[in-house]
Amino acid sequence: MYARNIESELREPLADTPVVLLNGARQTGKSTLVTQLAETMGAAYAT
């Protein structure tokens, strides 16, 4: 997988907020990024 620069930008709000919306263009890797991030943080991922 490609390194994503936005990962640290997602971890910051997740530290104090249980839900974060990631919005963007189609087929840019949003679901893949969030799924992998959830696995590393031991969090739930819902669509």
C-alpha positions in Angstrom: 0.0 0.0 0.0 1.1 3.5 -0.6 2.1 5.7 2.3 -0.7 8.2 3.2 0.3 11.6 4.5 -3.2 12.1 5.9 -3.0 9.3 8.5 -1.6 11.6 11.2 -4.4 14.0 10.4 -7.0 11.3 11.1 -5.3 10.1 14.3 -5.4 13.5 15.9 -9.2 14.0 16.0 -9.8 10.3 16.8 -7.9 10.8 20.0 -10.8 12.8 21.5 -13.8 12.2 19.2 -15.3 8.7 18.6 -16.6 9.5 15.1 -14.7 11.1 12.2 -16.0 11.7 8.7 -13.5 11.1 5.9 -14.9 12.6 2.7 -13.2 12.6 -0.7 -13.3 11.7 -4.4 -14.2 8.2 -5.6 -11.6 5.4 -5.6 -8.8 7.3 -3.8 -8.3 4.8 -1.0 -10.5 6.2 1.7 -12.0 2.8 2.7 -8.6 1.1 2.6 -7.0 3.7 4.7 -9.7 3.8 7.3 -9.9 0.0 7.5 -6.1 -0.3 8.1 -6.1 2.5 10.6 -9.0 0.9 12.5 -7.1 -2.4 12.7 -4.0 -0.7 14.1 -6.0 1.3 16.6 -8.2 -1.6 17.6 -11.3 0.5 16.6 -14.5 -0.3 14.8 -15.1 0.7 11.2 -18.6 1.2 9.9 -19.8 2.3 6.5 
